[in-house]
Amino acid sequence: MALGFHPDTSVADWLVRSPTPPMELITLGPAGYDAYARLRFIPDPTAPGRAEADVAITADHPSDLDQARRALHLLARFTTTPGECYFCVWEGYSDIALPPSGPVVTLPHRRYALLRGSLTDIAGWEGVLGAEGPCAPPAFAWPADRGWCFTSDVDPHWAGIGAGRAAVEALVGDPGLDVVPAPPGHTPPAYR
């Protein structure tokens, strides 16, 4: 199945009806997973008051989307439904061509367009969205079996992942990713 916008937002009802506090939901995902982790797109701040612009990264530092793709490809081993996945894109990006009218997934503080496709379709994310340049990762991604949930909100410098312990251990152990455990309720470091 090719990645494309999906009109049936009922597949996201488990997120919409989640009792997880709103900011935790959009940054770490819904409660109920055995383990949680943060994929750090850039290192955590080392001192109070630092801005993301203060972080010196090398020219070959992978983009947020490239890091998300690597994590999602790894997570494919931890679902029985890699051929049927759902992705949300935040409606606030001005450089992405979202359907002009259509159903949206509405969570507190955020609204998203819903896409459906294979997990491997993340390779063509920018093309499907019509982005002309760097593109943000999916705001949410999950397989049909809900074996894990990937979140990437617009505010933090990291993405959250809820999954089984083995999946989180695999993410933490991947030398090409900067992933740390993230227990729910713990407040991660933030840039100003």
N, C-alpha and C positions, 0 to 999 in steps of 0.2 A: 504494500500500500504506500502510495506517495504522500509525503508530508503536505498537509493542506489544512485550511480552516475547517473547523468542525462545528456544525450547527447545534448539536445536542449537548448542551452544557450540563445536563443531569449527571454526566460522568464525573463532574467536579463537585457534586453535592456533598461528598464526604469531607471536602475541605470547607465548603460553605457552612455546613452544619457542625463543624468541629467545635468542641468546647474549649479548645486551646486559646489562651489569650491572644488577641489579634496580632500584636507585634511579634510574639513568639511564633505564631502560625506562619507569618509571611517571611520570617527570617530563618527558622529552623524546621518548619513543617509541623504537621499535626502530631499530637501526643499519641503514644501507643507503640512506638518502635522500641526495640531493645537497646539501641544505642544511637547517639547523635554525634555529628562531627561538623567542623568548619573547614571548608576549603578556602584558604587564605590567598586571595588574588595578589595581594601585596602583604609584606610582613605586618604584624601587629605594631601599633605605636609603642615606642620605647620610653616615652616621657609624656606627661600630661600637656595638653595644649598643642600638640603637633597636628598639622594638616596633612592630608594625603599628598598634597603637592610637595611636601618636605621630604618624601621618600625618594631616594635615589635608586632607580632601577636601570638595569642595563638595556641596551638597544635590542638585545635578543630575548628579553623577558617575554614570555608568552602572554597573549591577550587573555582577558577574562573568559572570553568565549572559547579560546583554545584550551584553557585549563578546565573549563566546564565539560568540553567535549571529551577530554581524556578521562575525567571522572565518570562521565556517563557511559563511556565505552567499557570502563572497568566494571561499573554497576550492572552491565548486561549479563554478567555471570551470575547475578543474584536475583534473577527474575525468570519465571517460566514463560513470560509473554513479551520478549524483546521486540517482537514484530508488531505489537499493538501498544503504543505508548501515547501519552497525552502531554501536551506542552502548553503553557500559558505565556503570553507576552503582554507586558504592561502597556496599557493604552496611552500612557503619557509620553512615549517617545515620538518626537516630531518627525524623525527621519525614517519611520517605518510605515509602510503602506498597509494599514489595517482595513478590513471591510468597512465601508461607510456606514452601514447599518447592519445590525445582526446581533445575535445573542452574545452576552458577555457574562463572564464569571465575576461576581461581585463579592468581595470580602471587605471587612472594615478597612477603610483608608485606601483601598486599591480596587481597580477594575482591570480585567484582562480579556483579551481575545483568546479563544481556545483553538488549538491545532491538534491533529491526530496523525500519527504515522508510525513508522518503524523507528526504533532507537538509532539505527544507523543513519536515518535521515537527518540527524543533527548536523551531518557534514554539509548539507545544503541550506542551513538555517538562514543565512543572509539573503540568499536568492529567493527563497519563499517569501521573506518579509520585504523584499525590494529595497534593502538597505544599500546605500551607496557609501561604503566605508565601514569602519569598525562598528560592530553590532554587539549589543548586550546579550548575555546568555538568556535562556528561558527563565522567566520568573518562577515557574514551577515546571517540573517534569516528573512523571511517574508512569510506571508500566500498568497495564490493565489489572494485573494481579496485586497491585499496590505493595509489592515486595520492598519498595523503598520510595522515598520522596526527596527530590532535589529542589531547593529553593534558592533564588538569587534576587534579593530585593535591591531597589535602587540606592538605598542609603548605606548599608555596611560595605566594608572592603573585603567581604568574604561571602561565600555561599554556604547554606546549611544543608545537611543531609541527615535524614532519619532512615535507619535501616536495621537489619540484623547485625549482631556483633561481628560476624565473619566479614560482612561487607565493609563495615567501618574499619576493621583491622586491615583489610586489603587496601583501603584508601590511605590509611595512615602509613602503611608500609610501602606505598608506591614512591620510589625515589624521584619521580618526575612531577610529583604533586606536593604541595605544602598543606597537609591536612592534620588537624589536631582534634582530639575528642572534645565534645561540647555538651556537657551535661545540662539537661533542661533546668531552667531556673538560674543558671550561672550567667552573669552579665559579662559578655566578652569586652575586651578593650576596644575603644572607639576613637576615631580621629575627630577633631573639632569641626 
